Amino acid sequence: MQNHPLRQQISTEVHARPFQKLEPELGLLHIAASYGQGGREALAEAVGRLLRQMDINCPPSLTKFFFTRNQHLALRYEPHNEFYTLTLYQLDKADTRYLKTLWQQLPGEFLCGVEILFSKHRGATPDLLQQFDDRQVSGSFVMGRAAKVWTDFCPRGEDGFVRMIVHDDSLKSFQAGRLLQRLCEIETYRHTALLALPIAQNSMPRLTEMDRELAEITHQISVSPNEPDLLKKLMNLAAQVEELSADTANRFSASQAYFALLESRIDELREERIEGLQTLDQFMERRLDPAKRTCLAANDRIERLSRRIARATDLIRSQVDLSIEKQNQQLLEGLNNRSRRQLRLQAKLESFTIIVVTYYAFDLLERSIRNMVPGDEMRDQYLMWVSFSVPLIAGVLWWYVRRLLKHYSED
């Protein structure tokens, strides 16, 4: 038996992005950014320079996921289809000041960043006013009360990093790695999901205008269905809707996927409420749900508008089919009328046809008798009998012609 050609790839996929074993005290800086003009090759070169600056060994490939570290620092790189994430770790203290001097050299367009201060719980609650100024703070027990998390989800300073404070009560090493990675992904997927929001907001006025135009066309269909410009207007509107759908479909689909990932990461925290603070889940539901519904509504409006145009097109097509059938019916009626007139004319010409054929039949018999019967007396006698038989010949011809034309008259 041979191995399936995709066996190795499938087997290693579930282990492609493992969680790291992490211990407090620790400072973490997480960055999500687009690739930029240079693409993954330019990013790989920049990451290589960053690793050399941090005095960390480079992995064999800088274009795929990797995690590498030395005694004091670590770096985690994870590529995605439209963006990448880079996580820098200060492994020996809950401080990120040195890490903030490293990331500016990276290429691409900065999307979001997270600063996490991970420390061992020593019984005292951090000074939230000092850490988050006067902004509203969300916090909760997480991972079965094994840790506490506080954040305000607000970008800080010129760098634009969101600060999160995590206190470890009884986390195991891999639990700590999972928790910090989920917090980073929550912030990343929150921003990538909202990339569709400006598109949805810009599309809404255009969709409203298209809705109004379609309503006018539908009204004209009911009032004057034979208007020749209706189909042209409808096709033009359908082309605009399809263009808008092509421009936004991928973004809206990606947004739905990112919203689903965000909800999954929040559920995995297993939050329990800290008295006086709203949980991360409550913050997202309160602040993010309207944006999510706007994106979903814009996508649904495009799909509904496309279906309404299809129904209006079917209505016009049905009216066109009825018009064609009516024209065909009128054409067939005209053909039937012409056929009936031809038959009536043929019936009127029947008598003339019988007279002519009778004349030729009598002439043929007379010529035959004159040439075949000897003697004048006998010839005259035969010709007299033939003359008397003219009505009989005419009657036979009339019966034969009527028989030929009988089935045409019935049709």
LINHU-V29415 format. One record per residue. RES is the residue in three letters. SS is DSSP state (alpha for helix, beta for strand, coil for the rest). Layout:
# LINHU-V29415
RES&SS, RES&SS
This chain:
# LINHU-V29415
MET&coil, GLN&coil, ASN&coil, HIS&coil, PRO&coil, LEU&coil, ARG&alpha, GLN&alpha, GLN&alpha, ILE&alpha, SER&alpha, THR&alpha, GLU&alpha, VAL&coil, HIS&coil, ALA&coil, ARG&coil, PRO&coil, PHE&coil, GLN&coil, LYS&coil, LEU&coil, GLU&coil, PRO&coil, GLU&coil, LEU&beta, GLY&beta, LEU&beta, LEU&beta, HIS&beta, ILE&beta, ALA&beta, ALA&beta, SER&coil, TYR&coil, GLY&coil, GLN&coil, GLY&coil, GLY&alpha, ARG&alpha, GLU&alpha, ALA&alpha, LEU&alpha, ALA&alpha, GLU&alpha, ALA&alpha, VAL&alpha, GLY&alpha, ARG&alpha, LEU&alpha, LEU&alpha, ARG&alpha, GLN&alpha, MET&alpha, ASP&coil, ILE&coil, ASN&coil, CYS&coil, PRO&coil, PRO&coil, SER&coil, LEU&coil, THR&coil, LYS&coil, PHE&coil, PHE&beta, PHE&beta, THR&beta, ARG&beta, ASN&coil, GLN&coil, HIS&coil, LEU&beta, ALA&beta, LEU&beta, ARG&beta, TYR&beta, GLU&beta, PRO&beta, HIS&coil, ASN&coil, GLU&coil, PHE&coil, TYR&beta, THR&beta, LEU&beta, THR&beta, LEU&beta, TYR&beta, GLN&beta, LEU&coil, ASP&coil, LYS&coil, ALA&coil, ASP&coil, THR&coil, ARG&coil, TYR&coil, LEU&alpha, LYS&alpha, THR&alpha, LEU&coil, TRP&alpha, GLN&alpha, GLN&alpha, LEU&coil, PRO&coil, GLY&coil, GLU&coil, PHE&beta, LEU&beta, CYS&beta, GLY&beta, VAL&beta, GLU&beta, ILE&beta, LEU&beta, PHE&beta, SER&beta, LYS&beta, HIS&coil, ARG&coil, GLY&coil, ALA&coil, THR&coil, PRO&coil, ASP&coil, LEU&alpha, LEU&alpha, GLN&alpha, GLN&alpha, PHE&alpha, ASP&coil, ASP&coil, ARG&coil, GLN&coil, VAL&coil, SER&beta, GLY&beta, SER&beta, PHE&beta, VAL&beta, MET&coil, GLY&coil, ARG&coil, ALA&coil, ALA&beta, LYS&beta, VAL&beta, TRP&beta, THR&beta, ASP&beta, PHE&beta, CYS&beta, PRO&beta, ARG&beta, GLY&coil, GLU&coil, ASP&coil, GLY&coil, PHE&beta, VAL&beta, ARG&beta, MET&beta, ILE&beta, VAL&beta, HIS&beta, ASP&beta, ASP&coil, SER&coil, LEU&coil, LYS&coil, SER&alpha, PHE&alpha, GLN&alpha, ALA&alpha, GLY&alpha, ARG&alpha, LEU&alpha, LEU&alpha, GLN&alpha, ARG&alpha, LEU&alpha, CYS&alpha, GLU&alpha, ILE&alpha, GLU&alpha, THR&alpha, TYR&alpha, ARG&alpha, HIS&alpha, THR&alpha, ALA&alpha, LEU&coil, LEU&alpha, ALA&alpha, LEU&alpha, PRO&alpha, ILE&alpha, ALA&alpha, GLN&alpha, ASN&alpha, SER&alpha, MET&alpha, PRO&alpha, ARG&alpha, LEU&alpha, THR&alpha, GLU&alpha, MET&alpha, ASP&alpha, ARG&alpha, GLU&alpha, LEU&alpha, ALA&alpha, GLU&alpha, ILE&alpha, THR&alpha, HIS&alpha, GLN&alpha, ILE&alpha, SER&alpha, VAL&alpha, SER&coil, PRO&coil, ASN&coil, GLU&coil, PRO&coil, ASP&alpha, LEU&alpha, LEU&alpha, LYS&alpha, LYS&alpha, LEU&alpha, MET&alpha, ASN&alpha, LEU&alpha, ALA&alpha, ALA&alpha, GLN&alpha, VAL&alpha, GLU&alpha, GLU&alpha, LEU&alpha, SER&alpha, ALA&alpha, ASP&alpha, THR&alpha, ALA&alpha, ASN&alpha, ARG&alpha, PHE&alpha, SER&alpha, ALA&alpha, SER&alpha, GLN&alpha, ALA&alpha, TYR&alpha, PHE&alpha, ALA&alpha, LEU&alpha, LEU&alpha, GLU&alpha, SER&alpha, ARG&alpha, ILE&alpha, ASP&alpha, GLU&alpha, LEU&coil, ARG&coil, GLU&coil, GLU&beta, ARG&beta, ILE&coil, GLU&coil, GLY&coil, LEU&coil, GLN&beta, THR&coil, LEU&alpha, ASP&alpha, GLN&alpha, PHE&alpha, MET&alpha, GLU&alpha, ARG&alpha, ARG&alpha, LEU&coil, ASP&alpha, PRO&alpha, ALA&alpha, LYS&alpha, ARG&alpha, THR&alpha, CYS&alpha, LEU&alpha, ALA&alpha, ALA&alpha, ASN&alpha, ASP&alpha, ARG&alpha, ILE&alpha, GLU&alpha, ARG&alpha, LEU&alpha, SER&alpha, ARG&alpha, ARG&alpha, ILE&alpha, ALA&alpha, ARG&alpha, ALA&alpha, THR&alpha, ASP&alpha, LEU&alpha, ILE&alpha, ARG&alpha, SER&alpha, GLN&alpha, VAL&alpha, ASP&alpha, LEU&alpha, SER&alpha, ILE&alpha, GLU&alpha, LYS&alpha, GLN&alpha, ASN&alpha, GLN&alpha, GLN&alpha, LEU&alpha, LEU&alpha, GLU&alpha, GLY&alpha, LEU&alpha, ASN&alpha, ASN&alpha, ARG&alpha, SER&alpha, ARG&alpha, ARG&alpha, GLN&alpha, LEU&alpha, ARG&alpha, LEU&alpha, GLN&alpha, ALA&alpha, LYS&alpha, LEU&alpha, GLU&alpha, SER&alpha, PHE&alpha, THR&alpha, ILE&alpha, ILE&alpha, VAL&alpha, VAL&alpha, THR&alpha, TYR&alpha, TYR&alpha, ALA&alpha, PHE&alpha, ASP&alpha, LEU&alpha, LEU&alpha, GLU&alpha, ARG&alpha, SER&alpha, ILE&alpha, ARG&alpha, ASN&alpha, MET&alpha, VAL&coil, PRO&coil, GLY&coil, ASP&alpha, GLU&alpha, MET&alpha, ARG&alpha, ASP&alpha, GLN&alpha, TYR&alpha, LEU&alpha, MET&alpha, TRP&alpha, VAL&alpha, SER&alpha, PHE&alpha, SER&coil, VAL&alpha, PRO&alpha, LEU&alpha, ILE&alpha, ALA&alpha, GLY&alpha, VAL&alpha, LEU&alpha, TRP&alpha, TRP&alpha, TYR&alpha, VAL&alpha, ARG&alpha, ARG&alpha, LEU&alpha, LEU&alpha, LYS&alpha, HIS&alpha, TYR&alpha, SER&alpha, GLU&alpha, ASP&coil
